[in-house]
Amino acid sequence: MIECILESILKEEPIVVKIQGSDPSEKMKIANELLARLAGVDIHAIRTGTIKKEEWPKITRAAAKLSEANVYFSEDDEPILDPNIQKVIEYKPS
């Protein structure tokens, strides 16, 4: 699922990620994973705050890319109203 979202970000395609359930921590987990993958930084360093000084520029660039990306998180039952969005991913937390 993360790979599919990353592909859409890199292609600058809009995408909706539908999350089953309403736990906001799931959105944060996905966002952290995307940030780590885009930055090329270990996810554990992001989760624990043990980011090395030389990794910060990578994280800053990745965060800028994410902030401009057309990635929308939606609850499971919300309709998709934007006709420009062609890609929808269903995410079921484990």
C-alpha positions in Angstrom: 0.0 0.0 0.0 2.8 2.5 0.9 4.4 1.8 -2.5 1.2 2.6 -4.3 0.9 5.9 -2.4 4.6 6.8 -3.1 4.1 6.0 -6.8 1.2 8.5 -6.9 3.2 11.1 -5.1 6.1 10.8 -7.4 3.8 10.9 -10.5 2.0 13.9 -8.9 -1.4 12.0 -9.2 -4.1 12.7 -6.7 -5.0 9.7 -4.5 -7.4 9.0 -1.7 -6.5 6.6 1.1 -9.6 5.2 2.8 -9.0 4.0 6.3 -11.3 1.7 8.0 -12.0 2.7 11.5 -11.4 6.1 13.0 -8.2 5.8 14.9 -6.1 8.9 14.0 -2.9 7.1 14.9 -3.3 5.1 11.7 -3.0 8.3 9.6 0.1 9.2 11.5 1.7 5.8 11.0 1.1 6.1 7.2 2.5 9.6 7.2 5.6 8.6 9.1 6.2 5.7 6.8 5.8 7.9 3.7 8.2 10.5 5.2 10.8 7.9 6.0 10.6 6.3 2.5 10.7 9.6 0.7 13.7 10.8 2.8 15.5 7.5 2.7 15.7 7.5 6.5 15.1 4.6 8.8 11.5 4.7 10.1 12.8 3.7 13.6 14.8 7.0 13.7 11.7 9.0 13.0 9.5 7.1 15.5 12.1 7.4 18.3 13.4 10.9 17.4 17.0 9.6 17.0 17.5 11.4 13.6 21.1 12.2 12.7 22.1 15.7 11.9 22.9 14.8 8.3 19.4 13.3 7.8 17.5 16.4 8.6 17.9 18.0 5.1 16.5 14.8 3.6 13.6 14.8 6.0 12.9 18.5 5.3 12.8 17.9 1.5 10.6 14.8 1.9 8.2 16.8 4.2 8.0 19.5 1.6 7.2 17.0 -1.1 4.5 15.4 1.1 2.9 18.8 2.0 2.5 19.4 -1.8 1.2 15.9 -2.6 -2.4 15.3 -3.5 -2.9 12.6 -0.9 -6.2 12.7 1.0 -7.1 10.5 3.9 -10.8 9.6 4.2 -12.9 7.6 6.6 -14.3 4.3 5.2 -17.8 5.7 4.6 -17.0 9.1 3.2 -17.9 9.6 -0.5 -15.2 10.8 -2.9 -16.6 14.0 -4.4 -13.6 15.2 -6.5 -13.9 13.8 -10.1 -10.1 14.3 -10.7 -9.3 11.6 -8.2 -8.9 8.3 -10.1 -7.0 6.3 -7.5 -8.4 5.1 -4.2 -6.6 2.7 -1.8 -8.5 0.9 0.9 -6.4 0.5 4.1 -7.4 -1.9 6.8 -5.4 -1.5 10.0 -4.1 -4.8 11.4 
